[in-house]
């Protein structure tokens, strides 16, 4: 996929981050990723995801960010 939508579904976020969709859902539920529940499905703004990716905070479950 060359062009990513502005508003992404879980499966698109998973592809974008090269992760499992279930891991993305767990991160969204735990508020470790920026997103909103719309009905029963999650939506993530690509712009917020890009900001999240650029943060220098630890990114995993207690893991320090690689330097």
PABA-369471 format. One record per residue (C-alpha): residue in one letter; chain; residue number from 0; y, z, x. Coordinates in nm, 3 decimals, padded with zeros to 5 digits. Layout:
{r = A; c = A; k = NUM; yy = Y; zz = Z; xx = X}
...
//
This chain:
{r = X; c = A; k = 0; yy = 00.000; zz = 00.000; xx = 00.000}
{r = X; c = A; k = 1; yy = 00.324; zz = -00.114; xx = 00.165}
{r = X; c = A; k = 2; yy = 00.576; zz = 00.022; xx = -00.085}
{r = X; c = A; k = 3; yy = 00.535; zz = 00.377; xx = -00.212}
{r = X; c = A; k = 4; yy = 00.680; zz = 00.467; xx = -00.553}
{r = X; c = A; k = 5; yy = 00.966; zz = 00.717; xx = -00.585}
{r = X; c = A; k = 6; yy = 00.750; zz = 00.937; xx = -00.809}
{r = X; c = A; k = 7; yy = 00.393; zz = 00.975; xx = -00.687}
{r = X; c = A; k = 8; yy = 00.069; zz = 01.087; xx = -00.853}
{r = X; c = A; k = 9; yy = -00.178; zz = 01.317; xx = -00.676}
{r = X; c = A; k = 10; yy = -00.394; zz = 01.025; xx = -00.564}
{r = X; c = A; k = 11; yy = -00.092; zz = 00.847; xx = -00.417}
{r = X; c = A; k = 12; yy = 00.021; zz = 01.162; xx = -00.234}
{r = X; c = A; k = 13; yy = -00.333; zz = 01.200; xx = -00.098}
{r = X; c = A; k = 14; yy = -00.331; zz = 00.842; xx = 00.032}
{r = X; c = A; k = 15; yy = 00.021; zz = 00.886; xx = 00.176}
{r = X; c = A; k = 16; yy = -00.082; zz = 01.203; xx = 00.363}
{r = X; c = A; k = 17; yy = -00.437; zz = 01.078; xx = 00.431}
{r = X; c = A; k = 18; yy = -00.587; zz = 01.384; xx = 00.262}
{r = X; c = A; k = 19; yy = -00.833; zz = 01.461; xx = -00.014}
{r = X; c = A; k = 20; yy = -00.683; zz = 01.466; xx = -00.367}
{r = X; c = A; k = 21; yy = -00.842; zz = 01.805; xx = -00.437}
{r = X; c = A; k = 22; yy = -00.667; zz = 01.950; xx = -00.131}
{r = X; c = A; k = 23; yy = -00.337; zz = 01.808; xx = -00.257}
{r = X; c = A; k = 24; yy = -00.390; zz = 01.969; xx = -00.600}
{r = X; c = A; k = 25; yy = -00.467; zz = 02.304; xx = -00.435}
{r = X; c = A; k = 26; yy = -00.152; zz = 02.280; xx = -00.221}
{r = X; c = A; k = 27; yy = 00.056; zz = 02.195; xx = -00.527}
{r = X; c = A; k = 28; yy = -00.086; zz = 02.490; xx = -00.724}
{r = X; c = A; k = 29; yy = -00.015; zz = 02.720; xx = -00.429}
{r = X; c = A; k = 30; yy = 00.338; zz = 02.576; xx = -00.403}
{r = X; c = A; k = 31; yy = 00.275; zz = 02.458; xx = -00.047}
{r = X; c = A; k = 32; yy = 00.384; zz = 02.108; xx = -00.147}
{r = X; c = A; k = 33; yy = 00.688; zz = 02.018; xx = -00.358}
{r = X; c = A; k = 34; yy = 00.586; zz = 01.893; xx = -00.699}
{r = X; c = A; k = 35; yy = 00.612; zz = 01.937; xx = -01.075}
{r = X; c = A; k = 36; yy = 00.352; zz = 01.952; xx = -01.348}
{r = X; c = A; k = 37; yy = 00.417; zz = 01.687; xx = -01.614}
{r = X; c = A; k = 38; yy = 00.181; zz = 01.762; xx = -01.898}
{r = X; c = A; k = 39; yy = -00.154; zz = 01.812; xx = -01.727}
{r = X; c = A; k = 40; yy = -00.076; zz = 01.596; xx = -01.423}
{r = X; c = A; k = 41; yy = 00.124; zz = 01.660; xx = -01.108}
{r = X; c = A; k = 42; yy = 00.413; zz = 01.443; xx = -00.992}
{r = X; c = A; k = 43; yy = 00.578; zz = 01.450; xx = -00.651}
{r = X; c = A; k = 44; yy = 00.906; zz = 01.289; xx = -00.550}
{r = X; c = A; k = 45; yy = 00.851; zz = 01.086; xx = -00.236}
{r = X; c = A; k = 46; yy = 01.191; zz = 01.195; xx = -00.103}
{r = X; c = A; k = 47; yy = 01.093; zz = 01.564; xx = -00.135}
{r = X; c = A; k = 48; yy = 00.757; zz = 01.494; xx = 00.029}
{r = X; c = A; k = 49; yy = 00.933; zz = 01.326; xx = 00.322}
{r = X; c = A; k = 50; yy = 01.163; zz = 01.628; xx = 00.363}
{r = X; c = A; k = 51; yy = 00.859; zz = 01.858; xx = 00.353}
{r = X; c = A; k = 52; yy = 00.690; zz = 01.651; xx = 00.624}
{r = X; c = A; k = 53; yy = 00.993; zz = 01.686; xx = 00.853}
{r = X; c = A; k = 54; yy = 01.009; zz = 02.066; xx = 00.828}
{r = X; c = A; k = 55; yy = 00.928; zz = 02.256; xx = 01.145}
{r = X; c = A; k = 56; yy = 00.756; zz = 02.542; xx = 00.960}
{r = X; c = A; k = 57; yy = 00.380; zz = 02.607; xx = 00.977}
{r = X; c = A; k = 58; yy = 00.205; zz = 02.351; xx = 00.761}
{r = X; c = A; k = 59; yy = -00.141; zz = 02.491; xx = 00.694}
{r = X; c = A; k = 60; yy = -00.305; zz = 02.815; xx = 00.589}
{r = X; c = A; k = 61; yy = -00.147; zz = 03.028; xx = 00.858}
{r = X; c = A; k = 62; yy = -00.164; zz = 02.752; xx = 01.121}
{r = X; c = A; k = 63; yy = 00.124; zz = 02.711; xx = 01.361}
{r = X; c = A; k = 64; yy = 00.284; zz = 02.370; xx = 01.374}
{r = X; c = A; k = 65; yy = 00.178; zz = 02.165; xx = 01.675}
{r = X; c = A; k = 66; yy = 00.443; zz = 02.118; xx = 01.938}
//
